[in-house]
Amino acid sequence: MTAALSILIYHRVLARPDPLFPGEVDAALFQRQLRLLKRFYTPLPLGDAVRRLQDGSLPPRAACITFDDGYADNAQVALPLLLRHGLQATFFIATGYLDGGQMWNDTVIDAVRQAPGAVLDLRAQELGTFPIATLAQRQAAIATLLGRLKYLPFAQRQRLAMHIRRQAGARASAPAMLSTAQLRQLHGAGMTLGGHTASHPILSTLAERAAQLDIANGKQQLESLVQAPVTLFAYPNGKAGRDYGAPHVAMVKRLGFQAAVATDWGVARPGADLDLLQLPRFTPWDRGRLAFLWRMRQNRRQAHPARPDAG
């Protein structure tokens, strides 16, 4: 079998299922998936996999586990399970949200989750009204709002998220993101930390100078916190040609990252087409054992992800 590297994306591992997000990975599901990866694949730390892609020693069913953003449950829930199974993961951290920060999407989710009544009126924000009487309606409202706000300019997106929160009368939730102590706990347990910018902007929505500064600040802050080099990077949102382009790949290279991951489906294979600064990843969302393995197999059959045009 031709050697290929499957890189899995996770964000959160919840302690217990969340009715509002039934597809989110919880501890029981994550443990089942770790067992499947150990049985049917060869899990590797991402840094080792990158080196083995280069020297041609990658095993046929290599797989890496990665987490994006820096949620506290990565340390509270995922880390003990990884250690129990003797596995290593890479955690890509948006450093601006450590120690009590909240990402814009979580602000919106909290607002819709807590909003009282049957309708959330956001006409003052020029977003319309949303029925929220049922769980399905709240799920639909969240999906619609996240879709509308995602590609707005960063400052406008942040501002609208806070307006939605105030309009809904939402209370501050318990911190969802890692503390510095939890970040160091991950590092001390042998996990790899990677850059994911400071403020998690969609890079294509920023001026190039601002984008480079955000990438650089995230790297410097992370290295300062754990006193270790950070050589791996994940593009926020991560769709090639839409969320980042060739200039951002060049920035990542200039800043000294050895490899970077996107969110386009597919696997990385050794050879002339290998681009270590645009490694594909995917999210295995199936809850059943056979469906999970089938999805992993289908991902291996994906064509190479689209590349940004050189420029």
Contacts in CASP RR format, 6 or more apart in sequence:
PFRMAT RR
TARGET T0000
AUTHOR 0000-0000-0000
METHOD contacts of the structure
MODEL  1
MTAALSILIYHRVLARPDPLFPGEVDAALFQRQLRLLKRFYTPLPLGDAV
RRLQDGSLPPRAACITFDDGYADNAQVALPLLLRHGLQATFFIATGYLDG
GQMWNDTVIDAVRQAPGAVLDLRAQELGTFPIATLAQRQAAIATLLGRLK
YLPFAQRQRLAMHIRRQAGARASAPAMLSTAQLRQLHGAGMTLGGHTASH
PILSTLAERAAQLDIANGKQQLESLVQAPVTLFAYPNGKAGRDYGAPHVA
MVKRLGFQAAVATDWGVARPGADLDLLQLPRFTPWDRGRLAFLWRMRQNR
RQAHPARPDAG
1 60 0 8 1.000
1 61 0 8 1.000
2 60 0 8 1.000
2 269 0 8 1.000
3 56 0 8 1.000
3 58 0 8 1.000
3 59 0 8 1.000
3 60 0 8 1.000
3 62 0 8 1.000
3 269 0 8 1.000
3 270 0 8 1.000
4 58 0 8 1.000
4 60 0 8 1.000
4 61 0 8 1.000
4 62 0 8 1.000
4 267 0 8 1.000
4 268 0 8 1.000
4 269 0 8 1.000
4 300 0 8 1.000
5 49 0 8 1.000
5 53 0 8 1.000
5 58 0 8 1.000
5 62 0 8 1.000
5 63 0 8 1.000
5 64 0 8 1.000
5 267 0 8 1.000
5 268 0 8 1.000
5 269 0 8 1.000
5 279 0 8 1.000
6 41 0 8 1.000
6 61 0 8 1.000
6 62 0 8 1.000
6 63 0 8 1.000
6 64 0 8 1.000
6 266 0 8 1.000
6 267 0 8 1.000
6 282 0 8 1.000
6 296 0 8 1.000
6 299 0 8 1.000
6 300 0 8 1.000
7 46 0 8 1.000
7 49 0 8 1.000
7 63 0 8 1.000
7 64 0 8 1.000
7 66 0 8 1.000
7 261 0 8 1.000
7 267 0 8 1.000
7 268 0 8 1.000
7 279 0 8 1.000
7 280 0 8 1.000
7 281 0 8 1.000
7 282 0 8 1.000
8 37 0 8 1.000
8 63 0 8 1.000
8 64 0 8 1.000
8 65 0 8 1.000
8 66 0 8 1.000
8 281 0 8 1.000
8 282 0 8 1.000
8 283 0 8 1.000
8 284 0 8 1.000
9 66 0 8 1.000
9 67 0 8 1.000
9 68 0 8 1.000
9 263 0 8 1.000
9 281 0 8 1.000
9 282 0 8 1.000
9 283 0 8 1.000
10 25 0 8 1.000
10 30 0 8 1.000
10 65 0 8 1.000
10 66 0 8 1.000
10 67 0 8 1.000
10 68 0 8 1.000
10 78 0 8 1.000
10 89 0 8 1.000
10 283 0 8 1.000
11 67 0 8 1.000
11 68 0 8 1.000
11 69 0 8 1.000
11 71 0 8 1.000
12 24 0 8 1.000
12 25 0 8 1.000
12 71 0 8 1.000
12 73 0 8 1.000
12 74 0 8 1.000
13 25 0 8 1.000
13 26 0 8 1.000
13 27 0 8 1.000
13 30 0 8 1.000
13 73 0 8 1.000
13 74 0 8 1.000
13 77 0 8 1.000
13 78 0 8 1.000
13 81 0 8 1.000
14 24 0 8 1.000
14 25 0 8 1.000
14 26 0 8 1.000
14 27 0 8 1.000
14 73 0 8 1.000
14 77 0 8 1.000
15 26 0 8 1.000
15 27 0 8 1.000
15 73 0 8 1.000
15 76 0 8 1.000
15 77 0 8 1.000
16 26 0 8 1.000
16 27 0 8 1.000
17 24 0 8 1.000
17 26 0 8 1.000
18 24 0 8 1.000
18 26 0 8 1.000
19 135 0 8 1.000
20 109 0 8 1.000
20 113 0 8 1.000
20 135 0 8 1.000
20 138 0 8 1.000
20 139 0 8 1.000
20 142 0 8 1.000
21 139 0 8 1.000
23 285 0 8 1.000
23 287 0 8 1.000
25 33 0 8 1.000
27 77 0 8 1.000
27 81 0 8 1.000
29 287 0 8 1.000
30 77 0 8 1.000
30 78 0 8 1.000
30 81 0 8 1.000
31 81 0 8 1.000
31 84 0 8 1.000
31 85 0 8 1.000
32 288 0 8 1.000
32 289 0 8 1.000
32 292 0 8 1.000
33 284 0 8 1.000
33 292 0 8 1.000
34 81 0 8 1.000
34 82 0 8 1.000
34 85 0 8 1.000
34 87 0 8 1.000
35 85 0 8 1.000
36 289 0 8 1.000
36 292 0 8 1.000
36 293 0 8 1.000
37 43 0 8 1.000
37 63 0 8 1.000
37 65 0 8 1.000
37 87 0 8 1.000
38 85 0 8 1.000
38 87 0 8 1.000
40 61 0 8 1.000
40 293 0 8 1.000
40 296 0 8 1.000
41 61 0 8 1.000
41 62 0 8 1.000
41 63 0 8 1.000
41 296 0 8 1.000
42 59 0 8 1.000
42 60 0 8 1.000
42 61 0 8 1.000
42 62 0 8 1.000
42 63 0 8 1.000
43 62 0 8 1.000
43 63 0 8 1.000
43 64 0 8 1.000
43 65 0 8 1.000
43 87 0 8 1.000
43 88 0 8 1.000
44 52 0 8 1.000
44 59 0 8 1.000
44 62 0 8 1.000
44 63 0 8 1.000
44 64 0 8 1.000
44 88 0 8 1.000
45 64 0 8 1.000
45 88 0 8 1.000
45 90 0 8 1.000
45 192 0 8 1.000
46 64 0 8 1.000
46 66 0 8 1.000
46 90 0 8 1.000
46 192 0 8 1.000
46 232 0 8 1.000
46 259 0 8 1.000
46 261 0 8 1.000
47 90 0 8 1.000
47 192 0 8 1.000
47 231 0 8 1.000
47 232 0 8 1.000
47 258 0 8 1.000
47 259 0 8 1.000
49 58 0 8 1.000
49 62 0 8 1.000
49 64 0 8 1.000
50 232 0 8 1.000
50 258 0 8 1.000
50 259 0 8 1.000
50 276 0 8 1.000
50 279 0 8 1.000
52 58 0 8 1.000
52 59 0 8 1.000
52 62 0 8 1.000
53 268 0 8 1.000
53 269 0 8 1.000
53 270 0 8 1.000
53 274 0 8 1.000
53 276 0 8 1.000
54 270 0 8 1.000
54 274 0 8 1.000
54 276 0 8 1.000
56 270 0 8 1.000
58 270 0 8 1.000
63 296 0 8 1.000
64 89 0 8 1.000
64 90 0 8 1.000
65 82 0 8 1.000
65 87 0 8 1.000
65 88 0 8 1.000
65 89 0 8 1.000
65 90 0 8 1.000
66 89 0 8 1.000
66 90 0 8 1.000
66 91 0 8 1.000
66 92 0 8 1.000
66 234 0 8 1.000
66 261 0 8 1.000
66 281 0 8 1.000
67 74 0 8 1.000
67 78 0 8 1.000
67 89 0 8 1.000
67 90 0 8 1.000
67 91 0 8 1.000
67 92 0 8 1.000
68 92 0 8 1.000
68 196 0 8 1.000
68 234 0 8 1.000
69 92 0 8 1.000
69 93 0 8 1.000
69 94 0 8 1.000
69 97 0 8 1.000
69 103 0 8 1.000
69 177 0 8 1.000
69 196 0 8 1.000
69 200 0 8 1.000
70 91 0 8 1.000
70 92 0 8 1.000
70 93 0 8 1.000
70 94 0 8 1.000
70 97 0 8 1.000
70 98 0 8 1.000
70 177 0 8 1.000
70 178 0 8 1.000
70 196 0 8 1.000
71 176 0 8 1.000
71 177 0 8 1.000
71 178 0 8 1.000
72 175 0 8 1.000
72 176 0 8 1.000
72 177 0 8 1.000
72 178 0 8 1.000
72 179 0 8 1.000
72 182 0 8 1.000
73 176 0 8 1.000
74 91 0 8 1.000
74 178 0 8 1.000
74 182 0 8 1.000
74 186 0 8 1.000
75 178 0 8 1.000
75 182 0 8 1.000
75 183 0 8 1.000
75 185 0 8 1.000
75 186 0 8 1.000
76 182 0 8 1.000
78 89 0 8 1.000
79 185 0 8 1.000
79 186 0 8 1.000
79 189 0 8 1.000
79 191 0 8 1.000
82 88 0 8 1.000
82 89 0 8 1.000
82 191 0 8 1.000
83 189 0 8 1.000
88 190 0 8 1.000
88 191 0 8 1.000
88 192 0 8 1.000
89 191 0 8 1.000
89 192 0 8 1.000
90 191 0 8 1.000
90 192 0 8 1.000
90 193 0 8 1.000
90 194 0 8 1.000
90 232 0 8 1.000
91 186 0 8 1.000
91 191 0 8 1.000
91 192 0 8 1.000
91 193 0 8 1.000
91 194 0 8 1.000
92 193 0 8 1.000
92 194 0 8 1.000
92 195 0 8 1.000
92 196 0 8 1.000
92 232 0 8 1.000
92 233 0 8 1.000
92 234 0 8 1.000
92 261 0 8 1.000
93 178 0 8 1.000
93 183 0 8 1.000
93 193 0 8 1.000
93 194 0 8 1.000
93 195 0 8 1.000
93 196 0 8 1.000
93 218 0 8 1.000
93 222 0 8 1.000
94 103 0 8 1.000
94 196 0 8 1.000
94 197 0 8 1.000
94 198 0 8 1.000
94 199 0 8 1.000
94 200 0 8 1.000
94 218 0 8 1.000
94 236 0 8 1.000
95 195 0 8 1.000
95 196 0 8 1.000
95 197 0 8 1.000
95 198 0 8 1.000
95 217 0 8 1.000
95 218 0 8 1.000
95 221 0 8 1.000
95 222 0 8 1.000
95 225 0 8 1.000
96 198 0 8 1.000
96 199 0 8 1.000
96 200 0 8 1.000
96 218 0 8 1.000
96 221 0 8 1.000
97 103 0 8 1.000
97 177 0 8 1.000
97 200 0 8 1.000
98 177 0 8 1.000
98 178 0 8 1.000
98 179 0 8 1.000
98 180 0 8 1.000
98 183 0 8 1.000
98 225 0 8 1.000
99 175 0 8 1.000
99 177 0 8 1.000
99 179 0 8 1.000
99 180 0 8 1.000
100 175 0 8 1.000
100 177 0 8 1.000
100 179 0 8 1.000
101 175 0 8 1.000
101 177 0 8 1.000
102 110 0 8 1.000
102 173 0 8 1.000
102 175 0 8 1.000
102 176 0 8 1.000
102 177 0 8 1.000
103 177 0 8 1.000
103 200 0 8 1.000
104 149 0 8 1.000
104 157 0 8 1.000
104 158 0 8 1.000
104 161 0 8 1.000
105 146 0 8 1.000
105 150 0 8 1.000
105 161 0 8 1.000
106 173 0 8 1.000
106 176 0 8 1.000
107 161 0 8 1.000
107 162 0 8 1.000
107 164 0 8 1.000
107 165 0 8 1.000
108 142 0 8 1.000
108 145 0 8 1.000
108 146 0 8 1.000
108 149 0 8 1.000
108 161 0 8 1.000
108 164 0 8 1.000
108 165 0 8 1.000
109 142 0 8 1.000
109 146 0 8 1.000
110 165 0 8 1.000
110 170 0 8 1.000
110 173 0 8 1.000
111 120 0 8 1.000
111 161 0 8 1.000
111 164 0 8 1.000
111 165 0 8 1.000
111 167 0 8 1.000
111 168 0 8 1.000
111 169 0 8 1.000
111 170 0 8 1.000
112 120 0 8 1.000
112 130 0 8 1.000
112 132 0 8 1.000
112 138 0 8 1.000
112 141 0 8 1.000
112 142 0 8 1.000
112 145 0 8 1.000
112 164 0 8 1.000
112 168 0 8 1.000
113 138 0 8 1.000
113 170 0 8 1.000
114 168 0 8 1.000
114 169 0 8 1.000
114 170 0 8 1.000
114 171 0 8 1.000
115 132 0 8 1.000
115 138 0 8 1.000
115 168 0 8 1.000
115 169 0 8 1.000
115 170 0 8 1.000
116 169 0 8 1.000
117 132 0 8 1.000
117 133 0 8 1.000
118 131 0 8 1.000
118 132 0 8 1.000
118 133 0 8 1.000
119 129 0 8 1.000
119 130 0 8 1.000
119 131 0 8 1.000
119 132 0 8 1.000
119 133 0 8 1.000
120 129 0 8 1.000
120 130 0 8 1.000
120 132 0 8 1.000
120 141 0 8 1.000
120 167 0 8 1.000
120 168 0 8 1.000
121 128 0 8 1.000
121 129 0 8 1.000
121 167 0 8 1.000
122 128 0 8 1.000
122 129 0 8 1.000
122 130 0 8 1.000
122 145 0 8 1.000
122 163 0 8 1.000
122 164 0 8 1.000
122 167 0 8 1.000
123 129 0 8 1.000
124 163 0 8 1.000
124 167 0 8 1.000
125 160 0 8 1.000
125 163 0 8 1.000
125 164 0 8 1.000
125 167 0 8 1.000
127 145 0 8 1.000
127 148 0 8 1.000
127 160 0 8 1.000
127 164 0 8 1.000
130 137 0 8 1.000
130 140 0 8 1.000
130 141 0 8 1.000
130 144 0 8 1.000
130 145 0 8 1.000
131 137 0 8 1.000
131 141 0 8 1.000
132 138 0 8 1.000
132 141 0 8 1.000
145 164 0 8 1.000
149 157 0 8 1.000
149 160 0 8 1.000
149 161 0 8 1.000
150 157 0 8 1.000
150 202 0 8 1.000
150 237 0 8 1.000
151 202 0 8 1.000
151 205 0 8 1.000
152 160 0 8 1.000
152 205 0 8 1.000
153 205 0 8 1.000
154 199 0 8 1.000
154 201 0 8 1.000
154 202 0 8 1.000
154 205 0 8 1.000
154 206 0 8 1.000
178 186 0 8 1.000
180 225 0 8 1.000
183 193 0 8 1.000
183 225 0 8 1.000
183 226 0 8 1.000
184 225 0 8 1.000
184 226 0 8 1.000
186 193 0 8 1.000
187 193 0 8 1.000
187 226 0 8 1.000
187 228 0 8 1.000
192 232 0 8 1.000
193 222 0 8 1.000
193 226 0 8 1.000
193 228 0 8 1.000
193 230 0 8 1.000
194 222 0 8 1.000
194 230 0 8 1.000
194 231 0 8 1.000
194 232 0 8 1.000
194 233 0 8 1.000
194 234 0 8 1.000
195 215 0 8 1.000
195 218 0 8 1.000
195 219 0 8 1.000
195 222 0 8 1.000
195 230 0 8 1.000
195 232 0 8 1.000
195 233 0 8 1.000
195 234 0 8 1.000
195 257 0 8 1.000
196 218 0 8 1.000
196 233 0 8 1.000
196 234 0 8 1.000
196 236 0 8 1.000
197 203 0 8 1.000
197 214 0 8 1.000
197 215 0 8 1.000
197 217 0 8 1.000
197 218 0 8 1.000
197 236 0 8 1.000
198 214 0 8 1.000
198 217 0 8 1.000
198 218 0 8 1.000
198 221 0 8 1.000
199 214 0 8 1.000
200 236 0 8 1.000
201 210 0 8 1.000
201 211 0 8 1.000
201 214 0 8 1.000
201 236 0 8 1.000
202 236 0 8 1.000
202 237 0 8 1.000
202 243 0 8 1.000
202 244 0 8 1.000
203 211 0 8 1.000
203 214 0 8 1.000
203 215 0 8 1.000
203 235 0 8 1.000
203 236 0 8 1.000
203 243 0 8 1.000
203 244 0 8 1.000
203 245 0 8 1.000
203 248 0 8 1.000
204 241 0 8 1.000
204 242 0 8 1.000
204 243 0 8 1.000
204 244 0 8 1.000
204 245 0 8 1.000
204 248 0 8 1.000
206 214 0 8 1.000
208 247 0 8 1.000
208 251 0 8 1.000
211 247 0 8 1.000
211 248 0 8 1.000
211 251 0 8 1.000
212 251 0 8 1.000
212 254 0 8 1.000
212 255 0 8 1.000
215 233 0 8 1.000
215 248 0 8 1.000
215 251 0 8 1.000
215 252 0 8 1.000
215 255 0 8 1.000
216 255 0 8 1.000
219 230 0 8 1.000
219 233 0 8 1.000
219 255 0 8 1.000
219 257 0 8 1.000
222 230 0 8 1.000
223 229 0 8 1.000
223 230 0 8 1.000
230 257 0 8 1.000
231 256 0 8 1.000
231 257 0 8 1.000
231 258 0 8 1.000
231 259 0 8 1.000
232 257 0 8 1.000
232 258 0 8 1.000
232 259 0 8 1.000
232 260 0 8 1.000
232 261 0 8 1.000
233 252 0 8 1.000
233 257 0 8 1.000
233 259 0 8 1.000
233 260 0 8 1.000
233 261 0 8 1.000
234 260 0 8 1.000
234 261 0 8 1.000
234 262 0 8 1.000
235 243 0 8 1.000
235 244 0 8 1.000
235 248 0 8 1.000
235 260 0 8 1.000
235 261 0 8 1.000
235 262 0 8 1.000
235 263 0 8 1.000
236 243 0 8 1.000
236 244 0 8 1.000
237 243 0 8 1.000
237 263 0 8 1.000
238 244 0 8 1.000
238 262 0 8 1.000
238 263 0 8 1.000
238 264 0 8 1.000
239 262 0 8 1.000
239 263 0 8 1.000
239 264 0 8 1.000
240 262 0 8 1.000
240 264 0 8 1.000
240 278 0 8 1.000
240 305 0 8 1.000
240 306 0 8 1.000
240 307 0 8 1.000
240 308 0 8 1.000
241 306 0 8 1.000
241 307 0 8 1.000
241 308 0 8 1.000
241 309 0 8 1.000
243 263 0 8 1.000
244 262 0 8 1.000
244 308 0 8 1.000
245 308 0 8 1.000
245 309 0 8 1.000
246 308 0 8 1.000
246 309 0 8 1.000
246 310 0 8 1.000
246 311 0 8 1.000
247 311 0 8 1.000
248 308 0 8 1.000
249 260 0 8 1.000
249 277 0 8 1.000
249 278 0 8 1.000
249 308 0 8 1.000
252 260 0 8 1.000
252 277 0 8 1.000
253 277 0 8 1.000
257 277 0 8 1.000
258 276 0 8 1.000
259 276 0 8 1.000
259 277 0 8 1.000
259 279 0 8 1.000
260 276 0 8 1.000
260 277 0 8 1.000
260 278 0 8 1.000
260 279 0 8 1.000
261 279 0 8 1.000
261 280 0 8 1.000
261 281 0 8 1.000
262 278 0 8 1.000
262 279 0 8 1.000
262 280 0 8 1.000
262 281 0 8 1.000
262 305 0 8 1.000
263 281 0 8 1.000
263 282 0 8 1.000
263 283 0 8 1.000
264 278 0 8 1.000
264 280 0 8 1.000
264 281 0 8 1.000
264 305 0 8 1.000
264 306 0 8 1.000
265 280 0 8 1.000
265 281 0 8 1.000
265 282 0 8 1.000
265 299 0 8 1.000
265 302 0 8 1.000
265 305 0 8 1.000
266 280 0 8 1.000
266 281 0 8 1.000
266 282 0 8 1.000
266 299 0 8 1.000
266 300 0 8 1.000
266 302 0 8 1.000
266 303 0 8 1.000
266 304 0 8 1.000
266 305 0 8 1.000
267 280 0 8 1.000
267 299 0 8 1.000
267 300 0 8 1.000
267 302 0 8 1.000
268 274 0 8 1.000
268 279 0 8 1.000
268 280 0 8 1.000
273 304 0 8 1.000
275 307 0 8 1.000
278 305 0 8 1.000
278 307 0 8 1.000
280 302 0 8 1.000
280 304 0 8 1.000
280 305 0 8 1.000
282 299 0 8 1.000
282 302 0 8 1.000
284 292 0 8 1.000
284 295 0 8 1.000
284 296 0 8 1.000
284 299 0 8 1.000
285 295 0 8 1.000
286 292 0 8 1.000
286 294 0 8 1.000
286 295 0 8 1.000
END
